[in-house]
């Protein structure tokens, strides 16, 4: 992998972030833990960076909360690099320095970027040419806007389908003009998903399913009626009980609030890091919850499975075809 090219792609997307797109030479704060020293140095020292941005760096672990708070307020955009779910004893609310900054981060969320638990996979996330992701997203949306039925199937025997004419508008996450910079996804919502899937993959959410169960290889079966999970079954020890507790905690948790399709060909596999870049992995993910107060959004990121429009395969489980 060409790490310099990945940095250039990251800076390209950074320049288009809504908080700074209109500013000729924005002030960008890069606050990070020690594990991200080398990455941040590469970002700051490149010629593209010097010509386009005014970067400042701060250590997250040794700077005071007051210093970090003031720097966040003064910056046009602030970017945090740190680990949370991958730490030896993770907490849902994150490390101490993140908990201390929750107030100012919430107030200034529109100028925030969080790269949590990315590690070296940061380079994978930005390895694909931006033009490729933009073209792939546009082609997918065009095909689905012109089709009638979207279907999913896999070698486990999964199958569901939904009428495309009833879908809400597709969200195009190609990294340009998005608040979340990681590129490579199209997403929508449907109230008419019906079928039976045998989920194999990993999770992403504030509840630590990914940390506890890793990559699910023995399927988690979900029966879906009108975008509601009616029942589940699995042979994974403990998972059925834990997942039912999640589903029963809030009516929205049973609802498929998001149907997403990852398009980032640089994210070649899943890692169960509970990191945002895994949502860009090519193929299907279903987002449960988040549609009502007190519910938690939980993504189920599938490791395999084909997607077809009107019987014409667009993703064969490994790569995009017929686009």
C-alpha positions in Angstrom: 0.0 0.0 0.0 1.2 3.5 -0.8 0.9 5.3 2.5 1.7 8.7 0.9 -1.1 8.3 -1.5 -3.5 7.5 1.3 -2.4 10.6 3.1 -3.0 12.7 0.0 -6.5 11.2 -0.4 -7.3 12.0 3.3 -6.2 15.6 2.7 -8.4 15.8 -0.4 -11.4 14.8 1.6 -10.4 17.0 4.6 -10.4 20.0 2.3 -14.1 19.2 1.4 -15.3 18.8 5.0 -18.3 21.1 5.5 -16.7 23.0 8.3 -13.7 24.2 6.3 -14.7 23.8 2.6 -15.2 27.6 2.3 -12.0 28.6 4.2 -8.9 29.2 2.1 -6.3 28.0 4.8 -8.2 26.5 7.7 -6.8 26.0 11.2 -7.0 22.3 11.9 -6.3 20.7 15.3 -4.9 17.2 15.3 -5.1 15.8 18.8 -3.9 12.3 19.3 -2.5 9.6 21.6 1.1 8.4 21.3 0.2 5.4 19.1 -0.8 7.9 16.4 2.4 10.0 16.5 3.8 8.7 13.2 0.5 9.1 11.3 -0.1 12.6 12.5 3.5 13.6 11.6 3.0 12.2 8.1 -0.2 14.3 7.7 1.4 17.5 8.9 4.7 17.2 7.0 3.4 16.6 3.5 3.7 19.4 0.9 -0.1 19.3 0.2 -0.7 19.9 3.9 1.6 22.9 4.1 0.0 24.5 1.1 -3.6 24.0 2.2 -3.9 23.8 6.0 -2.6 25.4 9.1 -2.1 22.3 11.4 -1.5 22.3 15.1 -0.8 19.1 17.1 -1.7 18.3 20.7 -1.2 15.1 22.8 -4.5 13.9 24.1 -3.1 12.1 27.1 -0.9 14.8 28.6 -2.6 18.0 27.6 -5.0 19.4 30.2 -8.8 19.4 29.6 -8.8 23.2 29.6 -6.0 23.3 27.0 -7.8 20.8 24.7 -11.1 22.6 25.2 -9.7 26.0 24.2 -7.9 24.5 21.2 -11.1 22.8 20.0 -13.1 26.1 20.4 -10.5 28.0 18.4 -10.0 25.5 15.6 -11.9 25.6 12.4 -11.9 21.8 12.5 -10.5 19.4 15.1 -9.5 15.8 14.4 -9.0 13.2 17.2 -7.0 10.0 16.8 -7.3 7.5 19.7 -8.2 4.0 20.7 -11.2 3.0 22.9 -12.8 -0.3 22.1 -9.4 -2.0 21.4 -7.9 -1.0 24.8 -7.3 -3.8 27.3 -10.2 -2.6 29.6 -12.6 -0.6 27.3 -15.5 1.5 28.5 -18.5 2.4 26.5 -17.9 6.1 27.3 -14.3 6.0 26.1 -11.0 6.9 27.8 -10.8 9.5 30.5 -9.7 12.3 28.2 -12.6 11.8 25.9 -15.2 11.7 28.8 -13.7 15.0 30.0 -14.2 16.6 26.6 -17.8 15.4 26.0 -19.4 18.8 26.6 -17.2 20.8 24.2 -17.3 18.0 21.6 -21.1 17.9 21.6 -21.3 21.7 21.3 -18.9 21.7 18.3 -19.8 18.4 16.7 -20.1 20.0 13.2 -16.4 20.7 13.1 -15.3 17.3 14.6 -13.7 14.2 13.1 -13.0 11.2 15.3 -10.7 8.4 14.1 -11.4 5.9 16.9 -9.7 2.5 16.8 -8.5 2.9 13.3 -4.8 2.0 14.0 -2.9 1.2 10.8 -6.2 0.6 9.0 -6.4 4.4 8.5 -4.2 3.8 5.4 -6.6 1.1 4.1 -9.6 3.4 4.5 -8.0 6.1 2.3 -6.2 3.9 -0.1 -8.7 4.0 -3.0 -8.7 6.8 -5.5 -11.6 9.2 -4.6 -12.8 9.1 -8.2 -13.3 5.3 -8.0 -15.5 5.6 -4.8 -17.4 8.5 -6.3 -18.1 6.7 -9.5 -19.1 3.4 -7.7 -21.5 5.2 -5.3 -23.1 7.1 -8.2 -23.5 3.9 -10.3 -25.1 2.0 -7.4 -27.6 4.8 -6.7 -28.4 5.1 -10.4 -29.1 1.4 -10.7 -31.2 1.3 -7.6 -33.2 4.4 -8.6 -34.0 2.7 -11.9 -34.8 -0.7 -10.5 -37.9 -2.2 -8.8 -36.6 -4.9 -6.3 -33.4 -5.0 -4.3 -32.5 -8.5 -3.0 -29.8 -10.0 -0.8 -28.7 -13.6 -0.6 -25.7 -15.6 0.6 -24.3 -19.1 0.8 -25.8 -19.5 4.3 -29.3 -19.4 2.7 -30.1 -15.8 3.6 -32.6 -14.0 1.6 -34.5 -10.7 1.8 -35.9 -8.3 -0.6 -37.5 -4.8 -0.7 -39.3 -2.6 -3.2 -37.0 0.1 -4.4 -39.8 2.5 -5.4 -40.7 3.0 -1.7 -37.2 3.9 -0.5 -36.3 7.2 0.9 -33.5 9.1 -0.9 -30.1 7.4 -0.8 -27.4 9.1 1.2 -24.1 9.2 -0.7 -21.1 9.0 1.5 -18.2 9.5 -0.9 -16.1 11.6 1.5 -16.8 14.9 -0.3 -19.0 17.2 1.8 -19.7 14.5 4.4 -19.3 15.1 8.2 -17.8 11.6 8.5 -14.7 11.7 6.3 -14.3 7.9 5.8 -15.5 7.3 2.2 -17.4 4.4 0.7 -21.0 3.9 1.5 -24.5 4.5 0.2 -27.4 4.2 2.7 -31.2 4.6 3.0 -34.2 3.5 5.0 -37.0 1.1 4.1 -40.1 0.0 6.0 -40.6 -3.0 3.7 -37.6 -5.3 4.3 -38.9 -8.9 4.5 -37.0 -12.1 4.8 -34.7 -14.4 6.8 -31.0 -13.7 7.1 -28.2 -15.7 8.7 -25.8 -13.0 9.7 -22.1 -13.7 9.5 -19.8 -10.7 10.2 -19.2 -8.2 12.9 -20.9 -5.4 14.8 -20.4 -1.6 15.2 -22.0 0.3 18.0 -21.9 1.7 21.5 -22.8 -1.6 23.0 -19.6 -3.8 22.8 -20.9 -6.8 20.8 -17.8 -6.6 18.6 -15.5 -6.6 21.5 -17.2 -9.6 23.1 -18.0 -11.7 20.1 -15.5 -10.7 17.5 -16.2 -11.9 14.0 -19.4 -14.0 14.0 -18.8 -17.2 12.0 -21.7 -19.3 13.3 -24.7 -17.4 12.0 -27.0 -15.1 14.0 -30.4 -15.8 12.3 -32.8 -12.9 12.1 -36.4 -13.2 10.9 -37.5 -9.8 9.5 -41.0 -8.6 8.8 -41.7 -5.1 7.4 -38.2 -4.0 8.6 -38.7 -5.4 12.2 -36.7 -8.2 13.7 -39.4 -10.5 15.0 -37.1 -13.3 16.4 -33.5 -14.5 16.4 -31.6 -17.7 16.9 -27.9 -18.6 17.1 -25.6 -21.3 18.4 -22.9 -18.8 19.6 -22.8 -19.1 23.4 -24.3 -16.1 25.1 -25.1 -14.2 22.0 -28.8 -15.0 21.8 -29.4 -13.9 25.4 -27.4 -10.7 24.9 -29.0 -9.8 21.6 -32.5 -10.4 22.9 -31.7 -8.1 25.8 -30.7 -5.4 23.2 -33.8 -6.0 21.1 -36.2 -5.9 24.1 -34.6 -2.7 25.6 -36.4 -0.4 23.2 -38.9 -0.9 20.4 -36.6 1.0 18.0 -33.9 -1.6 18.6 -35.9 -4.1 16.6 -36.3 -1.8 13.7 -34.0 -1.7 10.7 -33.4 2.0 10.7 -30.6 1.9 8.1 -29.9 -0.2 5.0 -26.3 0.5 4.1 -24.0 -0.8 1.3 -20.2 -0.4 1.8 -18.2 0.5 -1.3 -14.6 1.0 0.0 -12.5 -1.6 -1.7 -9.5 -0.7 0.5 -11.3 -2.2 3.5 -10.6 -5.8 2.4 -11.9 -7.6 5.5 -13.5 -7.2 8.9 -11.5 -6.9 12.1 -14.1 -6.5 14.9 -12.4 -3.4 16.1 -15.7 -1.6 16.6 -14.3 1.1 14.3 -16.2 3.2 11.9 -14.1 2.2 8.8 -15.5 -1.3 9.0 -18.9 0.0 8.0 -17.3 0.9 4.6 -16.4 -2.8 4.0 -17.9 -3.7 0.6 -21.4 -5.3 0.8 -24.4 -5.1 3.1 -24.9 -3.8 6.6 -28.1 -3.4 8.5 -28.4 -0.7 11.2 -30.8 -1.5 14.0 -32.1 1.1 16.5 -31.3 4.8 16.9 -34.8 5.9 15.7 -36.2 6.7 19.1 -35.1 8.2 22.4 -33.2 5.7 24.5 -32.4 3.3 21.7 -28.9 2.4 20.5 -27.8 2.2 16.9 -26.1 -1.1 16.2 -24.7 -2.0 12.8 -24.6 -5.6 11.6 -21.8 -5.6 9.0 -22.1 -8.7 6.7 -18.9 -10.5 5.7 -20.4 -11.9 2.6 -23.5 -12.0 0.5 -24.7 -10.9 -3.0 -26.8 -7.8 -3.8 -29.0 -7.8 -6.9 -31.4 -5.3 -8.5 -34.3 -7.1 -10.4 -32.2 -10.3 -10.4 -29.1 -8.6 -11.9 -26.2 -9.0 -9.5 -24.3 -5.8 -8.7 -22.2 -7.2 -5.8 -21.3 -10.9 -5.9 -20.1 -11.1 -2.4 -16.5 -10.2 -3.2 -16.5 -7.4 -5.8 -18.8 -5.1 -7.7 -19.9 -6.2 -11.1 -22.2 -5.0 -13.9 -21.6 -1.3 -13.0 
